[in-house]
Amino acid sequence: MSRAALRGPRLLGPAARPPRWGRRRRSAGCEPPAGAAVRIGCASGFWGDTAAAVPQLLYGGKLDFLVFDYLSEITMSLLTAAKARSPLLGYTPDFVSTAMAPYIKDIHRKGVRVISNAGGINPLACAAALQEVAKKADVDLKIAVVAGDDLMSEKENLKGAGITDLESGKRFPENIDSMNVYLGARPISRALDLGADIVVTGRCVDSGIVLGPLIHSFGWNRDDYDLLAAGSLAGHLIECGAQCTGGIFTDWHTVPDWHNIGFPIVECSSEGDFILSKPPDTGGLISFGTVAEQLLYELGNPQRYLLPDVTCDFSQVSITEIPGFDGGAVKVCGAKGLPPSTFYKVNATYLDGFRATAVCPVGGPKAVQKAKRTAEAILQRTRLIFSQLGYEDYSAVNIQVLGSEDTYGPHARRSIDGQGPREAVIWLAVHHKQREAVEIFSKEIAPAGTGMAPGLTGIVGGRPRVSPVLKPFFFYYPKSNVQINLFLNGQHVEIFEEDLTFTSDEVVSFDLPKISSELKDLPSGPHTYRLEELAYTRSGDKGNSANIGVIARHPLYYPYLKKTLTAQALENYFQHLLEREKPEEELVTRYELPGIHGLNFVLKNSLGGGGIASLRSDPQGKALGQMLLDFQIKNVPDLKSLIE
């Protein structure tokens, strides 16, 4: 029997208060978006983000809403392990203790409403802890919880349903540890309608924490697809905090005052256009480049960005710099929307053995050679012990010598004298099905300091920690089978009914663009450029796939980037990191975003398993965009003179 069939009668909550329309404000040097403007600031892009964000936004942002994004696939795995230790855990405690407790009186006094997915896999416990903070501060706040993303009660029913992983095609695992639906923005909007001052959710799409208050404020309908896409874009741009205000920007040297980097604010209109800025007197930078990079972060097909509330097309989005703002500002428009699917995406995790990573600095002549021989000797010794005890071999190992450009593969630069650097770092990671085997590995690192290479100066963090490997497993699940419950101050008030009227089962497909004849006829020349001279780049991850966004620094460079940076060219460049599971498998796909003169590349099977399953030093592909900056654009005219 489905979950929908088990539902009881709909519970009636308190009367919904009218939406609190945003106050129209004038921003320095620029007219605000047309219509009543709503200002939303994002104070967290991940679990562990800086505590400096809340005061700068709260006291300098003049906000209607303050949002916090904490969750990723890795975070969900960590929270799952935490809840297994204690039923009171499973949410991000930083939200309660660091982000809210010191400022809760001023948040209440200023009338700023808060939305966060800090609930993780235990949102009710998060809300209860927050209620204690409010009680101690003697403030009366209505704290809502959106629950229903947890599908663990359906585990046995799903085992025989023929479900396979969206990326790998693997069968549904036997040992599932967690299953969470990516909920949308509508339940958040409804919680705000019911009068919530703070909304805590479990797993939802990151952009939903911004789209929710916009739906609440403007009353956008379910078939206002372009508006919903615009609100989702606003959320996508600010959900990672300082990543759109100069953080991890290609031109990092132009970004001032990292220590006080400003966190983003979107000022949105009911028509869908919005201005992205940051609080005055803060560091960082907002420009076309910083925001365009973030637009492409963790993006797949830009014409079919699937979300629970809308299918987005960001390919024609425009980003325009606005003069007169302290630290910069841009206006963003052009997002288009289509009906969403009748399915939710689900992120499950399952236990797949254990892992440990040893990180050891090595100094002196021939440091790289000493590091490699040390790592290989440790593996040989532990394998000898395994054979004596009857253990299987490692499931996987990864040896990298940081400082030798191992991650660059064939593109590494070798020293002229052949000696290499006099400082290097061993990165030695292992995976095994049995914890006891990994514990042996952990104990055999220290003896290298007295019985192997000279110059091994220590073990970073001490003896390597043995940890379980929780791998992600993604699949689709019918929305009609998911029951979403709303709680207010600990009391269940309503079952949120997802309206499936404005959804579509139709698969929206787009043909990949072919190289046009005008690209083939582009003028050539004797010049060669590093990609960094012509473009910005940024990379991110989704499971075991990575994406790399490339944005032309000038529209005139764009045709040359399209001609040279083909999917095959990137597959060749990163072939040392790609893992082909099937001979006919296409590992790199290219998409175009002419609105920002950008290209987006999706690299399949490029992260060694991704997240906490990967043994690599860059399990989320954070450096892939930086690695691409040295790609050579050859046989072109003097492109710099074209824009002078």
C-alpha positions, 0 to 999 in steps of 0.5 A: 500500500502506498503512503498516500493511501495510508493518510488520515484526514487532513488536519486543519492548522491555524488560519493563514495570515495574509502574506507579508509583502516586501517593503519597497526600498531604494538601493544606492545608485540604482532603482530597485526591481519593479514592483514590491521588492523582497530582500533575502540574504543567505548566511551559510553555504554549507555546514561549517561556514563562517560565523561572521555572515549573520551579523553583517546581514542582520545589521547591514542587510535590511532583510525580509528573510534570512536563509541558511543552506547547510546540506549536501550529499556528504553532509547527509551522510555525516548526519546519518552517522550522527543520528545512528549514535544518538536519536537527538542528533542528525541536524546541524548544531551550528545553526542553533548554537552559532547562527541563531542563539547570539542573535535571536533577540535582534532577529525577532526585534527586526522582524526578519523571518528565517528559513533553513534546511539545518534539520538534516535528517532530524528536523524536529530535534533541531526545532526543539533545540531552537525552541529552547534557545528562544525560551531562554532569550524570552522571545516568542517565535513560531517555529515551523518544521517541514517533515516528510522527506525521510523515506526509510519506512519504505525501505523494504517495499523499495527493495523489490521494486527494480530501482536502479541508480540514476548515475551508475545503473546499480541495483538498489542496495540491501544495506540502506542507511538513509533515504531522503526526498529533495522536497520543493519550496511550496511546503516552506511557503505554506509554513510561512502562510501559517505564520511561522517566523522560522522554518526548519526543513529536512532535505529539500532542494537548496534553492527552495529556501529562497523560492519558498519565501518568494512564493509566499510574498508574491503569491506566485501560482504553480503554473507561473513557470518563468517566475518560479524559474527566476526565483529558483535562479535567485536561490541557486546563485546565493545558496552557496553564500560567498561563492557568488560574492568573490569566493573561489573566483578565477580572478581571486587576486582582484577580490579584496578583504577575504577576511570580511567577505560580504554575503549575498542579498537578492532583492527580488520583484514580483516580475521575477527580475532581481538584483544581487548585492551584498551589505555595505562596508564588506569585502568581496566582489560582485561582478559579471564574472563572479555571478556567472561562475556561480550560475554554472556551479554544480549545473547539468543541462542548463536547459533542463535543470530539474527542480520539484517546483519547476523545470528551469532553462537558464541558457538565455539568462543575462547578468548585467553589472550595475554601477554605484553599488559598494562592492558591486551589484548585478541585475539578473533576468531571463530565466525560463520555466517548464512544468516540473516532473511528477517525481521527486529525486531521492538521495539514499546512502548505504554502507560500503566498507571503511576507509582511512587516509594518512597525510604525511609531510616529507622534506629533503632532497628527492622528497617526491621519490621518498614519498612514493616509496614510503606509501608503497612500502606501507601498503606492502607491509599491511598486505603482508599482515592481511595475508597472515591474518586471512583478510582480503586485499584492499578494495581500493587504494590511492597514492598521491604525492601532493606537491608533485602535481600528481592530480595533473596526470600527463599535464604535470610540470616536471622540474628542470633538474629532475630532482623535484621539490624538496617538500612533498606530502604523502596522501595515502587513502585506502578502502576495505570491507572490514574495519579491522583491516583498516585499523591495521593500516592506521596503526602502520603509518607511524612506523614509517617515521623510524623505519623508512624514508628520512625526512618524514616529519609527522602525521597530519592529525595523528593516527588516521581515523577509520570511518565508514564509507556511506555511498550515495544512491540516487533515484526518482520516487512518485510525488503522490507517495510522499506525505509532507507534514507541517509542525508549528511549535512542536504540534502537527498542524497540517498535511501538505498536499502536493498539487500534481495538476501542473506537472508533466511526465513528458521527458523534455529533450534537447538536441546538443548543438552541433558545430556550425559552419561559421565556427569552422570558418573562423579566422585563424592566426599564429597566436596561442592563449592559455584559457585563463586569458580568455575565460573564467572557470568554476567546477563542482560535483554531483555524486560521482560526476563533476561539472566545469563551467567556462565563461568567455571574458568577452563575447568575441572570445566565445566562438573560439572557445566553442570551436576549441573546447569540445566534449572530446577535447575535455575528455582527452584533457582529463582522461587520467581522472575519468573512469570508463565503465562501458566501452561505448560510454560518453564521459563528457557532455557539453552544453551551451549558455549563449546568454552569458557566453558560457559552456558547461561540461559534465564529466561522468565518473570523474571523482573516484566515487565522489563525496566521502566514498572517494579516496582522492584529495579532491573528491568534489572536483573543486580544482578541476576548473583551475586545472583547465585554466592551462588549456591551450587555445591555439592557432587563433588571431590576436584576440586581445586586439579585437576588443581594444 
